[in-house]
Amino acid sequence: MSLKLYRPTSEGLVPSPVHEENWRRRLRASRWSPAPLANPEATEVSGGSGILFFGGLAVLTFLIIVGGSLIGLWT
């Protein structure tokens, strides 16, 4: 969807033609191709262990915040 601009003429307002342009294509050089991103030092982590890690981190953070407020650490 694009906004049509109307130009004034002697017959009234006439919509100007809309040019669909892909501005991203003009930013890319035709000879450029990215190198493959391989990281031999990194190991893949399964989805379940990632969920467990970040879920545990969230629970630990929650417990620290609640525990700190119960003992009056931030008062």
LOFINU-184658 format. One record per residue (C-alpha): residue in three letters; z, x, y. Coordinates in steps of 0.05 Angstrom, whole numbers, always signed. Layout:
residues N
R  residu       w       u       v
R     ALA       Z       X       Y
...
***
This chain:
residues 75
R  residu       w       u       v
R     MET      +0      +0      +0
R     SER     -18     +28     +68
R     LEU     -14      +4    +139
R     LYS     -81     -17    +168
R     LEU     -93      +1    +240
R     TYR    -133     -48    +282
R     ARG    -179     -21    +335
R     PRO    -197     -63    +395
R     THR    -272     -78    +402
R     SER    -312    -127    +443
R     GLU    -307    -179    +386
R     GLY    -232    -171    +380
R     LEU    -189    -130    +334
R     VAL    -225     -97    +275
R     PRO    -187     -63    +219
R     SER    -203     +10    +213
R     PRO    -219     +36    +143
R     VAL    -162     +65    +102
R     HIS    -174    +133     +73
R     GLU    -133    +149     +11
R     GLU    -118    +222     +14
R     ASN     -77    +263     -33
R     TRP     -43    +313     +14
R     ARG     -11    +349     -45
R     ARG     -79    +372     -69
R     ARG     -91    +407      -3
R     LEU     -25    +445      -9
R     ARG     -42    +475     -76
R     ALA     -87    +537     -82
R     SER    -142    +528    -133
R     ARG    -128    +596    -166
R     TRP     -53    +588    -172
R     SER     -23    +572    -240
R     PRO     +51    +580    -252
R     ALA     +77    +629    -303
R     PRO    +113    +601    -364
R     LEU    +188    +598    -353
R     ALA    +220    +627    -415
R     ASN    +293    +648    -415
R     PRO    +309    +686    -479
R     GLU    +383    +693    -459
R     ALA    +396    +619    -457
R     THR    +410    +578    -519
R     GLU    +395    +504    -525
R     VAL    +454    +457    -524
R     SER    +452    +392    -563
R     GLY    +459    +327    -524
R     GLY    +523    +308    -559
R     SER    +559    +372    -543
R     GLY    +537    +368    -471
R     ILE    +564    +297    -466
R     LEU    +629    +319    -499
R     PHE    +637    +378    -451
R     PHE    +624    +339    -387
R     GLY    +664    +279    -412
R     GLY    +723    +324    -428
R     LEU    +716    +357    -360
R     ALA    +718    +288    -327
R     VAL    +779    +267    -366
R     LEU    +815    +333    -351
R     THR    +799    +325    -276
R     PHE    +824    +253    -277
R     LEU    +889    +274    -312
R     ILE    +901    +330    -263
R     ILE    +891    +283    -203
R     VAL    +934    +227    -233
R     GLY    +987    +275    -257
R     GLY    +990    +311    -191
R     SER    +998    +247    -153
R     LEU   +1053    +222    -201
R     ILE   +1095    +285    -192
R     GLY   +1085    +283    -117
R     LEU   +1042    +345    -112
R     TRP   +1000    +317     -54
R     THR   +1054    +281     -14
***
